[in-house]
Amino acid sequence: MKHKNLKEQAIQLHRQHAGKIEVVSKVEINSEAELSLVYTPGVGDVCKEIEKNPHEINHLTSRGNMVAVVTDGTAVLGLGDIGPGAAMPVMEGKCMLFKNFANIDAFPICLDTKNVDEIVATVKALQPTFAGINLEDISAPRCFEIEDRLKKDLDIPVFHDDQHGTAIVVLAGLINGLKVVGKQMKAVKIVINGAGAAGISIAKLLLHAGFTNITLVSLEGVVNQSEGWLNSSQLQIAKVTNRENVRGTLKDAILHADVFIGVSGPAALKAEYVKSMAKDPIVFAMANPIPEIYPEEALAAGAKVVGTGRSDYPNQINNLLAFPGIFRGAIDSQASDITTDMKIAAAFAIANVIPEKELSPEYVIPNALNKEVPKVVAEAVAKSALEKDRVTIKSS
């Protein structure tokens, strides 16, 4: 009944407002003099100024604070390939979050194509309008190629939030979770259930941050480079993970593991698997709305720290903690890219929002609605971006 009421309320709200975002003028037009300044003839001189000094576009137009939220609708929430039109409510919501948490103007771009070349070409053509590109809900493995190609071709930040936002918040949670259980980064064994965009990105970021023992598991089984079913992205990550050369299923991989990270599906983690993990394990079961295992079941099986993607349990792993501050910091520092070091800086900033004396098994991640988080993340990201030799800074 509760879910039914939520469904009805959500549809009613969207119908009432005909969506959730609108364009609002920064300047009032109440006289001919004002009209001549914002439009013809005055605007022509502004155009000439940008033609003469192209970098002025970020100071004379809204472009310098505008991010495109781009999707093809192929991997929307837990709904799958529902198409670009049906994805629009999610993209509008994402734009709202950018504005509310980082004062960034964002606009939804829902593309009616699944062709990688067409998506890349379209987004490249949008560069004069936007200071950053947030890729959203694009299915793997195409999302990897799309992001890689755009990062090479554009001189503005490109960020696939489903991959990197999740990875950053997971890292933040692990930084604090390990303090709670008294374990060290290089000593723990991690199992990631789910070897799609999010799982692979999490593995890459954790490796870069200093974790050394990570194994991924897919629906087909443990990601091992000898398996013939691996796609190109899985094969690449297999070469730097699974150092114990495990084969089989999640049951085999999770034995004596210190950390379980779930980006897979409902009920994938059984209580008996948790019981087979090392002492005081950390379980981040992030499938939404039904996690790989419910917190009460994981705790009863011996888990010490449990996080989910849900807001009705402690330790919500929510991308909202990451992406607004990351784009704010990247835009403010005029970074041309969002580097791995910037992502790690963001993760530590999120983790450090919680004073060490306040850490507990139920509190290793800040609340997603904490408005201080985007500010500290933005500062950390901008500082990382401006450090010499870490990123090419565009001239102001």
Salt bridges, closest charged atoms under 4 A:
GLU49 OE1 - LYS52 NZ 3.71
GLU56 OE2 - HIS55 NE2 3.68
ASP72 OD2 - ARG142 NH2 2.66
ASP81 OD2 - LYS114 NZ 2.53
ASP105 OD1 - LYS99 NZ 2.83
ASP117 OD1 - ARG149 NH1 2.74
GLU136 OE1 - LYS94 NZ 2.61
GLU145 OE2 - ARG149 NH1 3.17
GLU147 OE2 - HIS164 NE2 2.79
ASP153 OD2 - LYS124 NZ 3.41
ASP161 OD2 - LYS94 NZ 2.59
ASP162 OD2 - HIS160 NE2 3.14
GLU227 OE2 - ARG247 NE 3.19
GLU244 OE1 - LYS189 NZ 3.33
ASP258 OD1 - LYS183 NZ 2.77
ASP312 OD2 - ARG310 NH2 2.59
ASP332 OD1 - ARG328 NH2 3.01
ASP337 OD1 - LYS151 NZ 2.58
ASP341 OD1 - HIS208 NE2 3.68
ASP341 OD2 - ARG390 NE 3.96
GLU356 OE1 - LYS179 NZ 3.97
GLU372 OE2 - LYS375 NZ 3.42
GLU387 OE1 - ARG390 NE 3.40
